[in-house]
């Protein structure tokens, strides 16, 4: 049943690509044959798999497609909200100035296609769950295959970047964070669903479900990114952008790795290889984490110090020194990952400190985004030769690399727990952790400094580009505080130390950012942030004392 619902969805997507999505503008090129192939081929593979007895492959493929269908649906909903703001040249490329545009029958068919895909995915997910239960525990233990989620993050970052480079006066090509609300929500859903689908895929016990899930997610990414690449190649005044190329290349690598990244060993072979690969797997992931941390720091420093806008307008961000400090904080633990005695602590710090780069990097990017909106650069209000400067480009790269660093540090932590187990005492840090959590929400939700005629971006009001950094930082800090209560004392102490540094970085906005703004003075968030740092440090010290006590107890036992 799920297969035929998915087929109906693919047919609806195909017909929706043939018919116009708006009466006011048509496709920029003959895109419907490509869109038809991207919609019908995965559905055809699912039908073949189901009728050849490969039910796991069919269920996983449909579930993988459905995982990204809500994000794709929101991307198309932007046509209904305001099609003139969309950057979808394969479906809509205006030839005149439009303030708004209507929708045609093609839009409704695209929406129906996505809804049918979601419905099929819900049914397929239940089938996949049953097949995983029948398959039992996963047999293969090839830890290097965890590179698939890293590639999924690269795909997500690519989708968030500008789909094309445009010199067309009627098409303002922007990244997801510069675009309209519905499209931004769609891209964020896609970026969030990709790593989750990758993790679900490679962790499935059923070989068919694992391969199908990864293949379905890859097919959905192709459907979003590949038409933009083709538009950059064939449409006049449009040029290929880095973002969709990154997504397509990473997707191809996922498809190549899928046969190797799914369980194919017997139980005996899996046991032998797991024992042999234990230490090398941990060493490799620590090295990968260190390398990504160094690359993140280098990109962040370049992004902070290089010009944010290219051309005659030279704009420096007042948050650039905050980003430099964030880069230093990420760089410092990296060398300690290569020493056995300090690797666990360094890994715990890096699993949190990456959020500091996001916190500072979004503030730096806000300068270029605000300048472009204020001057009309890149649109009809000004010169059409607007380009982001090297600072903006490298800051965006640093944001993507920080996400990869976080994922690599998390994977290294999973491998550590597999090697060492999870048994042992837990730190008694509930009281300082609760206090730190309340204070963290308060400090990230209130301005660290205030100044005349300076609207401080926040979580509850004036939500702007830097607010995404605030949201990321507060979620990471709250997650660390929640896990600290259940973690072993040593791991809790390291993670809490990283959370304290992220909070301290936020507090440091007063001297590092506020000093560049006339009339700045401490805000409520500054004092709340100091209190949050004190509470978090107290929790970290308590956890570290518990780790020392546990170590001494272990040494005295016969």
Buried (B, 14 or more C-beta within 10 A) or exposed (E): EBBBBBBBBBBBBBBBBBBBBBEBBBBBBEBBEBBBBBBBEBBEBBBEBBEEEBBBBBBBBBBBBBBBBBBBBBBBBBBBBBBBBBBBBBBBBBEEEBEEBEBBEBBBBBBBBBBBBBBBBEBBBEBBBBBBEEBEEBBBBBBBBBBBBBBBBBBBBBBBBBBBBBEBEBBBBBBBBBBBEBBBBBBBBBBEBBBEBBBBBBBBBBBBBBBBBBBBBBBBBBBBBBBBBBBBEEBEBBEBBBBBBBBBBBBEBBBEBBEEBBBBBEEEEBEEBBEEBBEEBBBBBBBBBBBBBBBBBBBBBBBBBBBBBBEEBEBBBBBBBBBBBBBBBBBBBBEBBEEEEBBBBBBBBBBBBBBBBBBBBBBBBBBBBBBBBEBBBBBEEBEBEBEBBBBBBBBBBBBBBBBBBBBBBBBBBEBBEBEEEEEBEBBBBEEBBBBBBBBBBBBBBBBBBBBEEBEBBBBEEEEBBBBBBBBBBBEBBBBBBEBBBEBBBBBBBBBBBBBBBBBBBBBBBBEBBBEBBEEBEBBBBBBBBBBBBBBBBBBBBBBBBBBEEBEEEEEEEE
